[in-house]
Amino acid sequence: MLIIDYKDRRPIYEQIVERFQMLILKGVLKTDEQMPSVRKLAMDLSINPNTIQKAYSILEQQGYIYPIKGRGNFVSGKVSLMHEKKASFWEEYRLVVEKGQQLGITKEEYMEKLEEYWKEERV
């Protein structure tokens, strides 16, 4: 389910947070579905349970999961998550466009790159 990229410069917990966010937003993990236990996921990934716990804490703060005492963590049904994630994406995109304009990149160049990147295969 999760693959950690040890060549990635980001901390492992950030990679775990990002992977679970995508699995939840894409509907792979359904509302109220139980998340893997901290202990099991730590064993499966061969990493420290504290790393998993930190990732789960961040996911909980962001509203992606919720805990039930004694039962574990579950996927939240918060509908606004996708909207918030898209709004964040568009803000980042706006900043990239502004920076490109400052560098003299034309709309046509943007469109060419968009077409090029859109056609690339995604994993």
Secondary structure, 3 states (H helix, E strand, C coil): CCCCCCCCCCCHHHHHHHHHHHHHHCCCCCCCCECCCHHHHHHHHCCCHHHHHHHHHHHHHCCCEEEECCCEEEECCCCHHHHHHHHHHHHHHHHHHHHHHHCCCCHHHHHHHHHHHHHCCCC
